[in-house]
Amino acid sequence: MSSNEVREVIIIGGGPAGYTAALYAARANLQPLVIEGFNWGGQLMITSDVENYPGYPEGIMGPEMMQDFRRQAERFGAEFVTDDVTRVDVSERPFRVWVEDEEHRAQTVIIATGASARQLGLESEVKLQGRGVSYCATCDAAFFPQKHVVVVGGGDSAMEEATFLTRFASKVTIVHRREEFRASQIMLDRARANEKIEWITNAVVDEVLGDGHVTGVRLRDVNTDETWEIEADGLFAAIGHDPNTGLFLDQLDHDEAGYLITKPGSTETNIPGVFAVGDVVDHVYRQAITAAGTGSMGALDAERYLAAQQGHVMAAEAAPRV
């Protein structure tokens, strides 16, 4: 099934970046189509309280905030398809985007598919997401004043998260499956020098304990299979993120981890007219507000690109026939 219509903008992904891009594009009368995915809203859909987004002085639930973003874009004319993109072809214009066998075409594409936090793979972890289980210390550390929290991981992000958490928590326990750490020496030394941080190595989390909120974790020794429980008020999984870029890797420039690469000072990828925003390019900040910021940039870049293309067409049409 195919539509003959060629849209000015298709936005792939429905989180803070995608919805902000949709808002800006819609207000510029570009009539964007947002293919937001089944799991629209991004990582904020598993975040209970958001207290660090400007404009919500009392805080807001993550899903509610994403509904606000979506509704605002819709008010200005953005259209939505709540389904997953299955194939993309940006090798020629117009660009083509498929949802199953339904083809959509556009002059520009904004990629806002985000990144997914790696999870421990436990049912109890999923059940307690947003109720003591978190994947972002910068987002949620303030909810654990004078509490004991567990951080799972052994890389730089785990050391950074644990160190940041000590500004609020009374004790932070790092749990790592090996004796050795992947973290850089400077990050490891900084964490080891922090008196609030304790260490449990050669162990994994077998279960997150709690009914309605985290009360502890069950650990298992990887060498002996011995299990034991420790009390804790929160669990931070800091084992990395994966950008949701599988659909684009054979067509767009990306780094070793799969994050898309954009031109300096722009959201444009190596293909003119294709833009990338939010956590598909950002593995440093990963905040709703930074994602939203780049979403607006992507829409502005797309608008300028379209205006320039239109200018070329008008100039060609006005050129004297020889």
N, C-alpha and C positions, 0 to 999 in steps of 0.2 A: 504494500500500500504506500502510495507516495502523494505528496502534495506538490502542486506546481508552484505554489507560493514561495518566494524567496524572502525571508525575513531579514531585517537589518541586523538583529542581534539574537543569538541563542545563548542562554546562560545554563551551564551544566553544573548542577549542585545547589542545594538549598540549605545553607547555613548562614552565619552572619555575613560572610563575604558575598555569597550568591544573592542573598536578599537585598543587601545594600547596593550591589551592582544593578539589580533589577529596579530598585527605587530610583536611582540616578538615571538609568537608561529610559525608564518609563516617563520620568519628568522631562526628559529631552525629546519626547515624542518618538522614541525609537521602537515602541511597541514590542518589548522583549518577550520571548518565550522562555520560561524557566522550566527546565526539566529537572525537577528538584530531587527525584529519587524516592524510593519507598521509605527510606529512613531519613526523611527531610528533617532539617533542624540541626544536623551535625552533632557534635559532642555535647552541646548544651542540652540535648534531650535527656542525657543521663546526669545532668547537674541539677541538684535541688535548688539551693539558694545562690543567687548571683548578687553580690553586694558591691562589686567593683566596677559596674558599668555606669557611666555618667547618665544622669537623668532619672535614675531609679533610687531616690534617697532612702527609701525603706527596704530596698532590695527587692528581688523578684525571682520567681521560679524560672529555671532555664527554659522549659517548654513554653511557658507563658510569654517569655521575652521573644522567643522565636516566632510565636504566633503574632505578636505585635509587629515584628519586622515584616513578616509575610503580608499581613493585612495592609500595612502602609504602602508596600510596593503594589499590591493589588488595587488599592484606591486610585493609583495613577495609571492603571491600565495594563500592568504586567499580567501575562497569562501563565498558567501553571499546568504542568503535566506531572502527576504524582506517580512516577514510574522511573525505572532505571535505564540509563543509556546503555545499549548493548554493543554499539559499534560507532566509530567516528572515522571520517575520511577528510583530512585537511590538505590532501595533496593537490587539489585543484579547487577553483572557485566556480560556483558557490560551494562553501563547505557543506558537508553532509553529515547528519547525525541521526542514528537510528535508535528507535525504541522497539525492540523485537523486529518486525518486518515493516514498521511504519517509519518512513523517511521524512526528515525535516531538513530544510536547506536555509542557509543564512550567509550573509556577506561577512559577518564577524562572529566569532565564538569566544565567550569568556568562560574559562575553566575554573570552577570553584568547588571541586569535589572533596576538599579537605583532607584530613589525615585521621587515622584511627589509632587510638592508644592501644598498645599491646596489652592484652589481659592475661591473667593467670590461668584462665580456663576452668574456673570453679563455679558451680551453680550458686554456692553461697555468696560468691563475689558479686555475681549479677544481681542477686536478690537484694544486696545491701549497697548497691551503687547509689551514691547521693545520700546515703544514710550512714556515713562513716567510711565508705570506700571511695577513694578519689584517685585521679590520675594527674592532678595538677596542684602542686603545693602553693604556687603563687595565687591560684584561684581560691583555695580552700583552707590555707593554714590558719587564718584568723578565726576559724570555727573551733579551734582546738587549744584555747588558752589554758595553760597549766594542766594539760592532758598528756597521756602517754600514747604515742603513735608509732606504728611500724612502717618502715619503708622497705620495699622489696626491690632489689637490684644491686648491680655491682659496677655500673658505668658512671661516667661523669654526671649524667642527669640524676642518678640516685644520690650521689654525694651532694650535688647542688640542692636537690629537694630536701634532703635530710638537714643540711646546714641551714637552709631558709626556715624550715619548720622549728628549729630551736629558738627562733625569735618569739615563738608563741608557746609551744609545748614545753612541758617540764622535763620530758624525757623522750628521746627518739631512738628506736632500736632498728638498726639496719640488719636485714636478713638476706643472706646471699648463699647461693647453692655451692659455691666453691670457696677455697681458701684464698685464692688469688683474685684480684679485682681487675676489671678492664679499665677502670678509671685512670686518668692521668695522675702522675705522682703528686702534682701540686694540689689537685682536688682531693686526693686521698689524704694527703698530709693535713690539709685544712680540716677535713672531717675528723680525723683522728685526734687533732688537737682540741676538739670541742668537747668539753666535759659533759655536755648533755647527751652525747651520742654513745650508745652502746652497740655491741656487735655480736651477731650470731652467724657463724659461717658453717658451711657444709650442711645447710638445712633449707627446706622449702616449706611454703605454706600449703598445708593439706586442706584446710577449711577455715573460712572466716566465720567466727562465732557471733551470735547475736540474733535477737528477734525484734526487728524494727529498727535496731541500731547496733553498730559494732560494739561488742563487749570484749573481744579477744580473738586470738588466732590459735589454731592447732598446727604445730610445726612437726616436721619429720626429718630425722637425721638421714642424709642421703647414703651414708656408709653403713649404718646399723639398722635402719628402718624404724628405730625407736621414735615414738611420738610423745609429745607433751604439749601442754597448753600454757599460754601466757595471757594475762589480761592486757587489753589495749582499748583505747577509745576510737582509734581510727587506723585505716590501712591505706597507704599510698603505694600504688604499683608504679614503679619507675623503671620499667624494662624497655622503654622506647616507644616510638610511634612509626607507623607506616603510612606514607602518603598514598592516597587513593588515585593512583596515576596509571594503573595497568593498561587502560584503554589507549594511552597516548605515548607510551614509551618508545614504540617503533617509529614515531613520527616527529616527536618533539625532543629538543635537547633536555637532558636531565643529569643530575649528579649520580654518584655511585649508589646512594640510598633511594633513588627514584624520585627525588623532589625536582619539579620542573625549574628550568633556568630561564630567567627573563633578562632583558637588556638593562644595563645600568640606568637608573632613573626612569624606568618605564615598567609596565606590566606586560609588555609585548614579548612573546616567545620568539624563537628563531623563524617562525612563519608569520609574515606580516598579516595582521587581521585576526590572529589568534592570541588571546591574552590569558594570563594565569594569575589568580589572586587567592589570598588566604593561605591556609595551611598546606596547600600543595606546593607552595614555594617557601614557606616560612617554617624552619625547624628550630628557630631561636626563641621567638617570643610566644607564639601559639596562644594568643589571647583573643577573646571575642572582639575587643575594640581594635586591635591591630588588623584582624581579618576584615572587619567592617571598613576600616580605613583603606585597605588595598582594594576592597570591592568598589568603593567610590572611584578610586584611581583607574581601575579597569574599565568602568563605564565611561569615564571621561576620555580615556585613551581610545576606546572604541568609537566614541562620538567624533573625536578629532580625525581618526583614521577615515571614517565614513565621509566626513566633510571634505577631506583632502581628495578622496576618490571621486566624489561628486564634482569637485572643482576640476579634476582632470577630464572628466567626461564632458563637462560644460565647455571647457577650453577646446577640447577636440571638436565638439559640435560647432563651436563658433569659428574654428579655423577656416580660412578661405579654401575652397575647393580648387585644385589646380588642374 
